[in-house]
């Protein structure tokens, strides 16, 4: 384990996820969140299509739906 700025960070990714889950509160998504995540969704879809277009082909208007 490492100690950084008072936070204990484990070298194990699962332990890290649990640590951050305890210190970072999550809230349910709201309709107002949708426009904020669309660029992330677009980037993710573009990445998948670039990796394997046959497997991850999407409709051109997928973000407009």
C-alpha positions in Angstrom: 0.0 0.0 0.0 1.1 3.5 -0.7 0.1 6.6 1.2 -0.5 9.7 -0.8 -2.1 12.9 0.5 -3.5 11.0 3.4 -5.2 8.5 1.2 -4.2 4.9 1.3 -3.8 3.5 -2.2 -3.4 -0.2 -2.6 -1.5 -1.7 -5.5 -4.3 -4.1 -6.1 -6.9 -2.6 -8.6 -9.8 -4.2 -6.9 -8.7 -2.8 -3.6 -8.3 0.6 -5.3 -11.8 0.5 -6.7 -13.2 -0.3 -3.2 -11.1 2.4 -1.6 -12.3 5.0 -4.1 -15.9 3.8 -3.8 -15.8 4.5 -0.1 -14.4 8.1 -0.6 -16.2 9.2 -3.7 -20.0 9.4 -3.4 -22.1 8.3 -6.4 -25.5 9.6 -7.1 -28.2 8.2 -9.5 -28.0 9.6 -13.0 -30.6 12.2 -14.0 -31.9 13.2 -17.5 -29.7 16.4 -17.2 -26.6 14.1 -17.2 -27.3 12.7 -20.7 -25.9 15.6 -22.8 -22.8 15.6 -20.6 -21.9 12.0 -21.3 -22.7 11.9 -25.0 -19.2 13.0 -26.0 -17.8 10.2 -23.9 -20.1 7.7 -25.6 -19.2 9.0 -29.0 -15.5 8.6 -28.2 -16.0 5.1 -26.9 -18.0 4.1 -30.0 -15.4 5.6 -32.3 -12.7 3.7 -30.5 -14.5 0.3 -30.9 -15.3 0.9 -34.5 -11.7 1.8 -35.2 -10.6 -1.5 -33.5 -13.0 -3.8 -35.3 -15.5 -2.1 -37.7 -17.3 -5.4 -38.5 -18.0 -6.3 -34.9 -18.7 -2.8 -33.6 -20.5 -1.1 -36.5 -23.0 1.4 -35.2 -25.8 3.3 -36.9 -24.8 6.8 -38.0 -27.5 8.5 -35.9 -26.9 6.5 -32.7 -26.3 9.6 -30.6 -29.4 11.4 -31.9 -31.8 8.7 -30.8 
